[in-house]
Amino acid sequence: MGDKYEGRKFETVFKGKDLPDDTRIAEVMMWGAKLHKLGLLPAESGGHAGNMSFRNSRGFVITAGGVNKGRLTPRNFVQVLNANLDTKRVEAEGELEPSSETLAHHLIYRERADVNAIVHVHDNLAMKHAEKLKLRSTAKAHPYGTVELANEIAKAAGNQRYLVVRGHGVMAFGKSVWEAGKRVMAVHAEAEQL
């Protein structure tokens, strides 16, 4: 779905190799396996689609780019300390590059104090039936991982809990990983009924 993968569109500056240590990592691993089984985190050129993150006191923890979300390990998580959309630089800790959608996650966390977790999947059914399901969508499609896409997502998200990202996938926002994951499952189940 969307553009052919051409790498990250920001520079990652690693401040250390320490892996994030948080009990919610196990929860993301469980959701990754569940959503992968439903086909919502598919293999695509350049790796596997989708990403998940949660806010913490140091910034946010996000899945590494391109890894198989159905078989996540603690090594597949990156602590994002800061991101600058103007310079397209991300400061992080971990062993792997953060998801190519790190800038969008950063902007949502910056703009929405009510959001503590984001689950981004490629749900073709929800996208196909977005109008019937009365789902909010971004106005325009932009290339993955760009500042333009991050801004478009933040603008369209408003106070929504679920957003169709035109030509790219869907994002669910929650107070917890559990809440965001359940929202993805609920919308997918509704789309399957159509």
C-alpha positions as CSV (number, residue, x, y, z in Angstrom):
1,M,0.0,0.0,0.0
2,G,1.2,3.5,-0.7
3,D,4.7,4.4,-1.9
4,K,7.6,2.1,-2.5
5,Y,9.9,2.1,0.5
6,E,13.0,4.2,0.0
7,G,14.3,4.4,3.5
8,R,13.7,6.9,6.3
9,K,13.1,10.5,5.4
10,F,14.8,11.8,8.6
11,E,18.2,11.4,10.2
12,T,18.5,9.4,13.4
13,V,21.0,10.5,16.0
14,F,21.6,7.7,18.5
15,K,22.3,8.9,22.0
16,G,22.9,5.4,23.3
17,K,22.2,1.7,22.6
18,D,20.2,1.0,25.7
19,L,16.9,-0.7,24.9
20,P,13.7,0.7,26.4
21,D,12.6,-1.1,29.6
22,D,8.8,-0.8,30.1
23,T,6.1,-3.4,30.9
24,R,4.0,-2.0,28.0
25,I,6.5,-3.5,25.5
26,A,5.0,-7.0,26.2
27,E,1.6,-5.5,25.5
28,V,2.7,-4.1,22.1
29,M,4.3,-7.5,21.3
30,M,0.9,-9.2,22.0
31,W,-1.0,-6.7,19.8
32,G,1.6,-7.0,17.1
33,A,1.0,-10.8,16.9
34,K,-2.8,-10.4,17.0
35,L,-2.9,-7.7,14.3
36,H,-0.4,-9.5,12.1
37,K,-2.5,-12.6,12.2
38,L,-5.4,-10.6,10.9
39,G,-3.3,-9.4,8.0
40,L,-3.2,-5.8,9.2
41,L,0.6,-5.6,9.5
42,P,1.7,-7.2,6.2
43,A,5.1,-7.8,4.6
44,E,5.8,-5.1,2.0
45,S,8.8,-4.0,0.0
46,G,11.5,-2.9,2.4
47,G,10.1,-4.9,5.4
48,H,6.8,-5.1,7.3
49,A,4.1,-2.4,7.4
50,G,2.7,-0.6,10.4
51,N,4.0,0.6,13.7
52,M,3.0,1.0,17.3
53,S,4.1,3.4,20.0
54,F,3.4,4.6,23.5
55,R,4.3,7.7,25.4
56,N,6.7,7.6,28.4
57,S,8.4,10.1,30.6
58,R,11.4,10.3,28.2
59,G,9.4,10.8,25.0
60,F,7.9,7.7,23.4
61,V,8.8,4.1,22.6
62,I,8.1,3.0,19.0
63,T,8.6,-0.2,17.0
64,A,11.7,-0.3,14.8
65,G,11.2,0.3,11.1
66,G,10.5,-2.7,8.9
67,V,10.5,-5.4,11.5
68,N,8.0,-8.2,11.5
69,K,5.3,-6.9,14.0
70,G,4.0,-10.5,14.3
71,R,7.3,-11.6,15.9
72,L,8.5,-8.6,17.9
73,T,11.2,-9.0,20.5
74,P,12.4,-6.4,23.1
75,R,15.3,-5.6,20.6
76,N,12.7,-4.3,18.1
77,F,11.8,-1.2,20.2
78,V,13.4,2.3,20.1
79,Q,13.2,5.1,22.7
80,V,12.6,8.4,20.9
81,L,13.9,11.2,23.0
82,N,13.2,14.1,20.7
83,A,12.3,14.9,17.1
84,N,12.6,18.1,15.1
85,L,10.4,18.5,12.1
86,D,12.3,21.5,10.8
87,T,15.7,19.7,10.7
88,K,14.2,16.2,10.1
89,R,16.3,14.9,13.0
90,V,15.3,12.3,15.5
91,E,17.2,11.6,18.7
92,A,16.9,8.1,19.9
93,E,18.3,5.2,22.0
94,G,18.3,1.6,20.9
95,E,19.9,-0.8,18.4
96,L,17.7,-0.3,15.4
97,E,16.3,2.6,13.4
98,P,12.9,3.8,14.5
99,S,9.8,3.5,12.3
100,S,9.7,5.7,9.2
101,E,6.5,7.3,10.7
102,T,8.3,8.5,13.8
103,L,7.7,12.2,12.9
104,A,3.9,11.6,12.7
105,H,3.9,9.9,16.1
106,H,6.0,12.7,17.6
107,L,3.6,15.4,16.3
108,I,0.5,13.6,17.6
109,Y,2.1,13.2,21.1
110,R,3.1,16.9,21.0
111,E,-0.4,18.1,19.9
112,R,-2.6,15.6,21.9
113,A,-2.1,15.3,25.6
114,D,-5.0,12.8,25.7
115,V,-3.1,10.3,23.5
116,N,-0.7,7.9,25.2
117,A,-0.5,5.2,22.5
118,I,-0.8,5.0,18.7
119,V,-1.4,1.9,16.6
120,H,-0.9,2.3,12.8
121,V,-2.0,-0.6,10.6
122,H,-2.8,-1.2,6.9
123,D,-6.5,-2.1,7.1
124,N,-7.7,-2.2,3.5
125,L,-11.2,-3.0,4.5
126,A,-11.5,0.0,6.8
127,M,-10.1,2.3,4.1
128,K,-12.4,0.9,1.5
129,H,-15.5,1.4,3.7
130,A,-14.4,4.7,5.4
131,E,-17.4,6.7,4.1
132,K,-19.9,4.0,5.1
133,L,-18.3,3.7,8.5
134,K,-18.2,7.6,8.8
135,L,-14.5,7.5,9.5
136,R,-12.4,10.7,9.4
137,S,-9.8,10.8,6.7
138,T,-6.8,12.9,5.8
139,A,-7.7,15.4,3.0
140,K,-4.6,14.6,0.9
141,A,-2.2,11.7,0.4
142,H,1.4,12.4,1.0
143,P,4.5,10.2,0.7
144,Y,5.2,8.0,3.8
145,G,7.5,9.3,6.5
146,T,7.5,13.0,5.4
147,V,6.9,16.1,7.4
148,E,4.0,16.9,5.1
149,L,2.3,13.5,6.0
150,A,2.9,14.1,9.7
151,N,1.3,17.6,9.5
152,E,-1.6,16.2,7.5
153,I,-2.2,13.5,10.1
154,A,-2.1,15.9,13.0
155,K,-4.4,18.4,11.2
156,A,-7.0,15.7,10.3
157,A,-6.8,13.8,13.6
158,G,-8.3,16.8,15.6
159,N,-9.8,15.1,18.7
160,Q,-10.6,11.8,16.8
161,R,-9.7,8.4,18.1
162,Y,-9.3,6.8,14.7
163,L,-8.1,8.2,11.4
164,V,-7.8,6.9,7.8
165,V,-4.6,8.1,6.3
166,R,-5.4,8.4,2.6
167,G,-3.3,6.0,0.5
168,H,-1.4,4.8,3.5
169,G,-3.4,3.0,6.2
170,V,-5.2,3.8,9.4
171,M,-4.2,5.1,12.9
172,A,-5.9,4.5,16.2
173,F,-5.1,6.8,19.2
174,G,-5.7,5.8,22.8
175,K,-5.0,6.4,26.4
176,S,-3.3,3.0,26.4
177,V,-1.9,0.5,23.9
178,W,-4.9,-1.7,24.8
179,E,-7.4,1.0,24.0
180,A,-5.8,1.8,20.6
181,G,-5.5,-1.9,19.7
182,K,-9.1,-2.6,20.7
183,R,-10.2,0.4,18.5
184,V,-8.4,-1.1,15.5
185,M,-10.1,-4.5,16.1
186,A,-13.5,-2.9,16.5
187,V,-13.3,-0.9,13.3
188,H,-12.0,-3.9,11.4
189,A,-14.8,-6.0,12.6
190,E,-17.4,-3.4,11.5
191,A,-15.7,-3.2,8.1
192,E,-15.9,-7.0,7.7
193,Q,-19.7,-6.8,8.1
194,L,-20.0,-4.6,5.0
